[in-house]
Structure formats: C-alpha cells, structure tokens
C-alpha cells in the first residue's frame, strides 16, 4: 500500500514514520509514504523561479466567504494530480479528505480499504480547512477520526 500525503507540514510526520511499527513497515516495503506539499505547486514553484515566503503562500479567504483562511484549491488540485500520475492502477485509488464532520473511521473501513486499494491519497487540511472546490474536481471520501477538532489533517493521516 502506498500512502500519498498532501500536507503543508510533511516534516511534522517524520517522528511517526521513523519510529516503531511504521518504520519497520516502510523498511520491509509493506507500506510506502510519499509527501506532496501544496506550497510546491504554486504558480512560481511550477515555473521554477526563486521564491519568497509570500510566493509559496497557499492560504486565502474562503471563496464563498466566512471566517479565517483556507488552503487554496489550485495547489491542492495540482498535488493530487501529481500523486495520481505516479499510480499505475488508476482503479485502485482512494482519495480521503479529513474533516471532523466526515464518516468516522473504524477497523472495518481500514480492512475494506486494504483489500480494495493499492494507493490512498490523504488530503490534510490546516487553518479553517481547504477550499471546497477541490471536492468538485475529485471524488473524495470525507473521513473523521473522531468527534473532535485537531490542528490539521496530518495527525489523522498518521492514525
């Protein structure tokens, strides 16, 4: 199984992946984990130009209005497209969008995913979330790991 994690903070997951069971699973080639940072898919990043922090900025006010900032749709869409390009069997892909209001993840669902899919793409939000237009481009399943709110989707991805 290959896990494709779309996250603004991929290095925050190093401690989970480089220890214990996950480390052994990676070393034994049972799982593979790939990261895609939406900041690497901004317009200037795409053109290969030298970038300042503001050039790599991916958050903006919500398209439909509302409080806070959301991660822009286009860099996330590009990251998902890059992940999908690296996958051979396009029929064995599952895209998961972490949200507190999604279907609660459980062992039954984990077993189902492991039988049906070779690749799982995790969309890890931050701030107030991700621009909902991403869901108009890709078929995603909204998943929650529990009835609580975390600082972002990276922790649910590790769970």
SVG drawing of the C-alpha trace seen along z (x, -y; Angstrom):
<svg xmlns="http://www.w3.org/2000/svg" viewBox="-20 -37 36 44">
<polyline fill="none" stroke="black" stroke-width="0.4" points="0.0,0.0 1.3,-3.4 0.1,-6.5 0.3,-9.8 0.0,-12.6 -0.8,-16.1 0.2,-18.4 1.7,-21.8 3.9,-20.3 5.2,-17.0 8.2,-17.1 5.8,-17.2 5.2,-13.5 8.8,-12.4 8.7,-11.3 5.8,-9.0 7.2,-7.4 10.8,-7.0 9.9,-5.0 8.5,-1.7 5.9,0.2 5.7,-2.4 9.4,-2.4 9.6,1.4 6.7,1.5 8.5,-1.0 11.8,0.8 10.1,4.1 8.4,2.5 4.9,3.3 4.0,-0.4 5.4,-3.4 4.7,-7.0 5.1,-9.9 4.6,-13.6 3.2,-16.4 3.4,-19.9 0.8,-22.3 3.4,-25.1 5.4,-23.3 2.5,-23.6 2.1,-27.4 2.5,-29.3 6.0,-30.4 7.1,-27.0 5.7,-25.5 7.8,-27.8 10.9,-27.1 11.5,-30.7 13.2,-31.8 10.5,-32.1 9.9,-34.1 7.6,-33.0 4.8,-35.0 5.3,-33.3 4.8,-29.9 1.7,-31.1 -1.3,-28.9 -3.9,-30.3 -6.6,-32.8 -10.0,-33.9 -12.8,-31.3 -14.2,-31.7 -17.8,-31.6 -17.0,-34.0 -16.7,-33.2 -14.1,-33.5 -10.5,-32.5 -8.3,-31.3 -8.5,-28.1 -5.9,-26.4 -6.4,-27.4 -7.8,-24.8 -5.4,-25.0 -2.2,-24.0 -4.1,-21.1 -5.5,-20.0 -2.1,-20.1 -0.7,-18.0 -3.4,-15.4 -2.8,-15.3 0.9,-14.7 0.2,-11.9 -2.3,-10.3 0.3,-10.4 2.6,-8.2 0.0,-5.5 -0.2,-2.7 -3.6,-1.2 -6.0,-4.2 -8.9,-2.0 -7.3,-1.2 -7.0,-4.8 -8.9,-6.2 -8.9,-9.9 -9.6,-10.8 -10.4,-14.3 -10.0,-14.6 -12.8,-16.6 -14.4,-16.5 -17.8,-16.1 -16.9,-13.1 -17.8,-9.4 -15.9,-8.1 -13.0,-5.9 -13.0,-2.4 -11.3,1.0 -13.9,2.3 -13.2,-0.6 -9.5,-0.1 -9.8,3.6 -12.0,2.6 -9.5,0.1 -6.6,2.5 -8.5,5.0 -9.8,2.6 -7.0,0.0 -3.3,0.0 -2.9,-3.7 -4.6,-6.1 -4.3,-9.9 -4.8,-11.8 -5.7,-15.5 -4.6,-17.1 -6.2,-20.4 -4.9,-23.2 -6.3,-26.6 -10.1,-26.6 -9.7,-23.8 -9.3,-23.5 -11.2,-25.3 -14.3,-23.1 -13.8,-23.4 -11.2,-20.5 -14.2,-18.2 -15.8,-19.3 -12.7,-18.2 -12.1,-14.8 -14.3,-12.2 -13.2,-12.2 -14.5,-10.5 -14.8,-12.6 -13.3,-10.8 -13.2,-11.8 -11.1,-10.0 -13.3,-11.1 -15.7,-13.8 -13.1,-16.4 -11.0,-19.0 -7.3,-18.9 -4.8,-21.4 -4.8,-19.8 -5.1,-16.6 -1.6,-15.3 -2.4,-13.6 -5.4,-11.8 -3.2,-10.7 -0.8,-9.0 -3.7,-7.3"/>
</svg>
